């Protein structure tokens, strides 16, 4: 039985004829394979060193996130929706209640806003503040709407201003 021997394309002609010459499987010469192996080991070493340089240690702790604290009477709706465990429906209810009359305290918010119970107050208390002076001086919905004059509408004729101007200046004898 005859065994397979790879072609000797990686060896030069002098080595190919010698009895101890090994055939190159990949087609690369011995010096090229050595350079490739050394560069692979150097790359692995440098990647390992870079990983150790950027890997966090036990002594380094991440910076603490800034504490979010908002005033329930003055914060816009999109800011209130960033609070934990607060959805858009609860934000809409809080905004509607504070338009009628500003909230005086967290207990007042719990009593007046449906959906805010003891568990929600406990979760939101570190993030909420209510300025009592703001609640007393804030305008109510009734005082802000009473000052606006009523809007009047002009009667529509179905014609635009250009057509009316043209009709008024035309010299039609009829």
DRENVOKE-616867 format. One record per residue (C-alpha): residue in three letters; x, y, z; residue number from 1. Coordinates in nm, 3 decimals, always signed. Layout:
<pts>
residu; u; v; w; num
Ala; X; Y; Z; NUM
...
</pts>
This chain:
<pts>
residu; u; v; w; num
Unk; +0.000; +0.000; +0.000; 1
Unk; +0.129; +0.340; -0.094; 2
Unk; +0.110; +0.631; +0.158; 3
Unk; +0.035; +0.987; +0.069; 4
Unk; +0.321; +1.232; +0.084; 5
Unk; +0.253; +1.605; +0.043; 6
Unk; +0.420; +1.786; -0.243; 7
Unk; +0.752; +1.954; -0.173; 8
Unk; +0.673; +2.296; -0.309; 9
Unk; +0.800; +2.479; +0.003; 10
Unk; +1.148; +2.330; -0.018; 11
Unk; +1.413; +2.447; -0.255; 12
Unk; +1.557; +2.200; -0.507; 13
Unk; +1.868; +2.124; -0.303; 14
Unk; +1.668; +2.029; +0.005; 15
Unk; +1.399; +1.840; -0.185; 16
Unk; +1.641; +1.578; -0.300; 17
Unk; +1.805; +1.521; +0.038; 18
Unk; +1.685; +1.219; +0.238; 19
Unk; +1.619; +1.408; +0.569; 20
Unk; +1.421; +1.693; +0.419; 21
Unk; +1.068; +1.739; +0.547; 22
Unk; +0.797; +1.849; +0.309; 23
Unk; +0.619; +2.172; +0.395; 24
Unk; +0.244; +2.119; +0.428; 25
Unk; +0.136; +2.485; +0.400; 26
Unk; +0.371; +2.594; +0.132; 27
Unk; +0.561; +2.834; +0.358; 28
Unk; +0.932; +2.813; +0.407; 29
Unk; +1.075; +2.740; +0.752; 30
Unk; +1.193; +3.103; +0.817; 31
Unk; +0.854; +3.241; +0.715; 32
Unk; +0.677; +3.004; +0.955; 33
Unk; +0.910; +3.110; +1.236; 34
Unk; +0.841; +3.479; +1.173; 35
Unk; +0.467; +3.408; +1.164; 36
Unk; +0.481; +3.213; +1.494; 37
Unk; +0.685; +3.486; +1.666; 38
Unk; +0.447; +3.760; +1.548; 39
Unk; +0.146; +3.557; +1.670; 40
Unk; +0.302; +3.516; +2.016; 41
Unk; +0.392; +3.886; +2.032; 42
Unk; +0.037; +3.986; +1.935; 43
Unk; -0.109; +3.757; +2.202; 44
Unk; +0.131; +3.898; +2.462; 45
Unk; +0.046; +4.260; +2.374; 46
Unk; -0.328; +4.192; +2.378; 47
Unk; -0.294; +4.030; +2.720; 48
Unk; -0.097; +4.327; +2.852; 49
Unk; -0.357; +4.569; +2.713; 50
Unk; -0.637; +4.368; +2.877; 51
Unk; -0.465; +4.380; +3.213; 52
Unk; -0.414; +4.755; +3.178; 53
Unk; -0.783; +4.829; +3.120; 54
Unk; -0.933; +4.561; +3.344; 55
Unk; -1.087; +4.716; +3.658; 56
Unk; -0.925; +4.625; +3.986; 57
Unk; -1.090; +4.553; +4.319; 58
Unk; -0.985; +4.893; +4.456; 59
Unk; -1.146; +5.094; +4.179; 60
Unk; -1.518; +5.146; +4.222; 61
Unk; -1.743; +5.302; +3.962; 62
Unk; -1.848; +5.660; +4.019; 63
Unk; -2.184; +5.696; +4.187; 64
Unk; -2.468; +5.815; +3.968; 65
Unk; -2.596; +6.162; +4.054; 66
Unk; -2.904; +6.161; +4.272; 67
Unk; -3.220; +6.262; +4.090; 68
Unk; -3.441; +6.482; +4.306; 69
Unk; -3.730; +6.673; +4.149; 70
Unk; -4.001; +6.902; +4.278; 71
Unk; -4.338; +6.740; +4.220; 72
Unk; -4.508; +7.076; +4.160; 73
Unk; -4.266; +7.226; +3.908; 74
Unk; -4.108; +6.934; +3.721; 75
Unk; -4.222; +6.887; +3.360; 76
Unk; -4.397; +6.565; +3.264; 77
Unk; -4.097; +6.423; +3.076; 78
Unk; -3.882; +6.465; +3.388; 79
Unk; -4.140; +6.297; +3.610; 80
Unk; -4.151; +6.001; +3.369; 81
Unk; -3.778; +5.937; +3.433; 82
Unk; -3.847; +5.850; +3.796; 83
Unk; -3.836; +5.478; +3.881; 84
Unk; -4.168; +5.289; +3.874; 85
Unk; -4.356; +5.585; +3.724; 86
Unk; -4.546; +5.540; +3.399; 87
Unk; -4.710; +5.786; +3.167; 88
Unk; -5.057; +5.733; +3.318; 89
Unk; -4.936; +5.824; +3.667; 90
Unk; -4.748; +6.127; +3.531; 91
Unk; -5.064; +6.246; +3.354; 92
Unk; -5.265; +6.214; +3.678; 93
Unk; -5.003; +6.405; +3.880; 94
Unk; -4.992; +6.686; +3.622; 95
Unk; -5.374; +6.710; +3.613; 96
Unk; -5.400; +6.721; +3.995; 97
Unk; -5.127; +6.982; +4.037; 98
Unk; -5.291; +7.204; +3.772; 99
Unk; -5.604; +7.221; +3.986; 100
Unk; -5.411; +7.294; +4.305; 101
Unk; -5.040; +7.241; +4.380; 102
Unk; -4.943; +6.954; +4.607; 103
Unk; -4.847; +7.054; +4.962; 104
Unk; -4.663; +6.738; +5.071; 105
Unk; -4.604; +6.374; +4.987; 106
Unk; -4.898; +6.285; +5.210; 107
Unk; -5.114; +6.528; +5.011; 108
Unk; -4.994; +6.364; +4.689; 109
Unk; -5.082; +6.022; +4.828; 110
Unk; -5.431; +6.139; +4.925; 111
Unk; -5.513; +6.329; +4.605; 112
Unk; -5.347; +6.133; +4.322; 113
Unk; -5.505; +5.797; +4.240; 114
Unk; -5.238; +5.529; +4.195; 115
Unk; -4.997; +5.668; +4.453; 116
Unk; -5.006; +5.444; +4.756; 117
Unk; -4.769; +5.368; +5.042; 118
Unk; -4.544; +5.147; +4.828; 119
Unk; -4.510; +5.410; +4.554; 120
Unk; -4.440; +5.683; +4.810; 121
Unk; -4.171; +5.463; +4.969; 122
Unk; -4.003; +5.408; +4.630; 123
Unk; -4.028; +5.771; +4.518; 124
Unk; -3.956; +5.951; +4.848; 125
Unk; -3.576; +5.970; +4.792; 126
Unk; -3.634; +6.130; +4.452; 127
Unk; -3.915; +6.376; +4.533; 128
Unk; -3.928; +6.704; +4.713; 129
Unk; -4.213; +6.946; +4.753; 130
Unk; -4.138; +7.308; +4.830; 131
Unk; -4.420; +7.427; +5.062; 132
Unk; -4.364; +7.793; +4.967; 133
Unk; -4.400; +7.698; +4.600; 134
Unk; -4.726; +7.517; +4.673; 135
Unk; -4.875; +7.824; +4.846; 136
Unk; -4.774; +8.079; +4.582; 137
Unk; -4.828; +7.870; +4.270; 138
Unk; -5.120; +7.987; +4.054; 139
Unk; -5.420; +7.761; +4.022; 140
Unk; -5.596; +7.665; +3.703; 141
Unk; -5.893; +7.890; +3.777; 142
Unk; -5.679; +8.202; +3.822; 143
Unk; -5.481; +8.145; +3.502; 144
Unk; -5.781; +8.082; +3.277; 145
Unk; -5.996; +8.369; +3.408; 146
Unk; -5.745; +8.633; +3.297; 147
Unk; -5.754; +8.536; +2.929; 148
Unk; -5.997; +8.728; +2.707; 149
Unk; -6.237; +8.517; +2.502; 150
Unk; -6.135; +8.445; +2.146; 151
Unk; -6.353; +8.582; +1.869; 152
Unk; -6.376; +8.437; +1.524; 153
Unk; -6.418; +8.626; +1.203; 154
Unk; -6.706; +8.515; +0.984; 155
Unk; -6.587; +8.305; +0.692; 156
Unk; -6.702; +8.401; +0.347; 157
Unk; -6.541; +8.109; +0.168; 158
Unk; -6.311; +8.345; -0.019; 159
Unk; -5.952; +8.424; +0.055; 160
Unk; -5.817; +8.777; +0.112; 161
Unk; -5.678; +8.799; -0.242; 162
Unk; -6.012; +8.722; -0.401; 163
Unk; -6.195; +8.971; -0.179; 164
Unk; -5.940; +9.242; -0.266; 165
Unk; -5.973; +9.166; -0.635; 166
Unk; -6.354; +9.177; -0.617; 167
Unk; -6.350; +9.508; -0.428; 168
Unk; -6.118; +9.678; -0.678; 169
Unk; -6.267; +9.535; -0.997; 170
Unk; -6.454; +9.768; -1.234; 171
Unk; -6.728; +9.522; -1.329; 172
Unk; -7.026; +9.718; -1.474; 173
Unk; -7.286; +9.466; -1.364; 174
</pts>
